Amino acid sequence: MASDSSSCKRKVVLALDGSVNSMRAYQWYWDNIYQEGDLLLVIHAFELPTMPAAPYPYGFAYYEEWSSLVQKADDEAKHLLEDCGRKCQEKICSIDPEKKKNIHFKLFKETGKPGEVVCKFAQDENAHLIIMGSRGLGTLRRTFLGSNSDYCVHHAHIPVAVVPPPPEHEESQSHKD
């Protein structure tokens, strides 16, 4: 949806990765902190696959394989953002017609380390808040595997809302339905 960002009261960055937890963060935004006049900046940041080193001086086969992986990652990112755009439009259509004109969102796709990209993007856009989901890793696993939400909490210069995964009893109930 086109928007004049100068008329927006607040810029909110929503980081999506296609996971159930990031979609939970999307829903949490609408249910809990959406305000009329917000500009929702939805970003999907993903790392490009690394190109394998060729064992021979001619790495054409590897380049073609790598290029195919890059194209697949880019297509998945486009699909994710198109889906989110549709969901935002549906949400806007379900809101009071008088308030519709004050709802704005933009979709962005960036490559790089997701935590770093989200923090830089939020700073460049002069955002007021970052919202993202959490995989719910324990402290030990998060220490070894890293965490985009952990990175943003420690490196962003604005508030970061990390939406946790649902409690286990909620998750098991949703699988039964």
C-alpha positions in Angstrom: 0.0 0.0 0.0 1.4 3.4 -0.9 2.1 5.6 2.0 3.4 9.1 2.8 5.8 8.3 5.7 5.8 11.9 6.8 2.2 11.5 7.9 2.9 8.4 10.0 3.0 8.7 13.8 5.2 5.7 14.3 7.4 3.4 12.2 7.4 -0.2 13.2 9.8 -2.8 11.7 8.5 -6.3 11.5 11.2 -8.9 10.8 9.8 -12.0 9.0 11.5 -15.2 8.2 8.6 -17.4 7.2 8.5 -19.4 10.4 5.4 -19.9 12.5 7.1 -17.8 15.2 7.6 -14.8 12.9 3.9 -15.0 11.8 3.0 -15.1 15.5 4.9 -11.8 15.8 3.0 -10.4 12.8 -0.3 -11.3 14.5 0.9 -9.9 17.9 1.6 -6.6 16.2 -2.1 -6.3 15.0 -3.5 -7.7 18.3 -1.5 -5.7 20.8 0.3 -2.6 19.6 -1.1 -1.5 16.3 -2.0 2.2 16.4 -3.8 4.2 13.8 -1.2 6.1 11.7 1.5 3.4 12.0 3.8 2.7 9.1 4.5 -1.0 9.2 7.9 -1.8 7.6 8.0 -5.6 6.9 11.4 -6.9 6.1 12.7 -10.3 5.2 16.4 -10.6 5.5 18.2 -13.7 4.3 21.7 -14.9 3.8 22.8 -15.9 0.3 24.1 -19.5 0.1 27.8 -19.6 0.0 29.5 -20.7 -3.2 31.4 -23.9 -2.8 35.0 -23.9 -3.7 35.6 -25.7 -7.0 38.1 -28.6 -6.8 39.2 -27.8 -10.4 40.2 -24.6 -12.1 36.8 -24.5 -13.9 34.0 -24.1 -11.5 31.1 -23.7 -13.9 29.1 -26.6 -12.6 29.4 -25.2 -9.1 28.5 -21.7 -10.2 25.3 -23.0 -11.9 24.4 -24.9 -8.8 25.1 -21.9 -6.6 23.2 -19.6 -8.9 20.2 -21.9 -8.8 20.3 -21.9 -4.9 20.5 -18.1 -4.9 17.5 -17.9 -7.3 15.5 -20.3 -5.1 16.2 -18.2 -2.0 15.2 -15.0 -3.8 12.0 -16.6 -5.0 11.1 -17.9 -1.5 11.7 -14.3 -0.2 9.4 -12.8 -2.8 6.7 -15.4 -2.1 7.0 -14.7 1.6 6.6 -11.0 1.1 3.8 -11.4 -1.4 1.9 -13.5 1.2 2.5 -11.0 3.9 1.3 -8.2 1.6 -1.9 -10.1 1.0 -2.4 -10.7 4.7 -1.8 -6.9 5.4 -4.4 -6.0 2.7 -6.9 -8.5 4.2 -6.3 -7.0 7.7 -6.8 -3.5 6.3 -10.0 -4.5 4.6 -11.4 -5.9 7.9 -10.8 -2.6 9.7 -13.2 0.3 10.0 -13.4 2.2 6.7 -12.6 5.5 8.4 -9.3 4.1 9.8 -8.3 2.4 6.6 -6.8 5.5 5.1 -4.4 5.8 8.0 -2.9 2.3 7.7 0.3 2.0 5.8 2.8 -0.8 5.1 5.8 -1.4 3.0 7.6 -4.6 2.1 11.4 -5.0 1.9 13.8 -7.8 1.0 17.4 -7.6 1.9 20.4 -10.0 1.8 22.9 -10.4 4.6 23.1 -11.6 8.2 19.5 -11.2 9.3 20.2 -9.6 12.7 22.6 -7.1 11.3 20.4 -6.3 8.4 17.3 -5.7 10.6 19.2 -3.4 13.0 20.8 -1.4 10.1 17.4 -1.2 8.3 15.6 0.0 11.5 18.3 2.7 12.0 18.2 3.8 8.3 14.4 4.1 8.4 14.4 5.9 11.8 12.1 3.3 13.1 10.6 3.5 16.6 10.3 -0.3 17.3 11.4 -3.7 16.0 9.1 -6.7 16.4 10.3 -10.2 15.7 9.6 -13.8 16.7 11.8 -16.1 18.7 12.7 -19.7 18.0 12.6 -20.4 21.7 16.1 -21.8 22.0 17.5 -22.4 25.4 20.5 -20.4 26.6 23.0 -23.1 25.7 21.7 -23.7 22.2 21.4 -19.9 21.6 25.0 -19.4 22.7 26.3 -21.9 20.1 23.8 -21.4 17.3 23.3 -17.7 17.6 20.0 -15.9 17.5 18.8 -13.0 15.3 16.5 -11.8 18.1 19.3 -11.9 20.6 21.5 -9.9 18.2 18.8 -7.3 17.7 18.1 -6.9 21.4 21.8 -6.2 22.1 22.6 -4.1 19.0 19.5 -2.1 18.1 19.3 1.4 19.4 15.5 1.3 19.7 13.1 -1.0 21.6 12.9 -4.6 20.3 9.8 -6.7 21.0 10.6 -10.4 20.8 7.4 -12.5 20.6 8.1 -15.9 22.2 6.8 -19.2 20.8 3.5 -20.3 22.3 3.6 -22.3 25.6 3.8 -26.0 24.9 0.2 -26.6 26.0 -1.1 -24.1 23.5 1.0 -25.6 20.7 -0.2 -29.1 21.4 -3.8 -27.9 21.4 -3.4 -26.2 18.0 -2.0 -29.5 16.5 -5.2 -31.3 17.7 -7.5 -28.9 15.8 
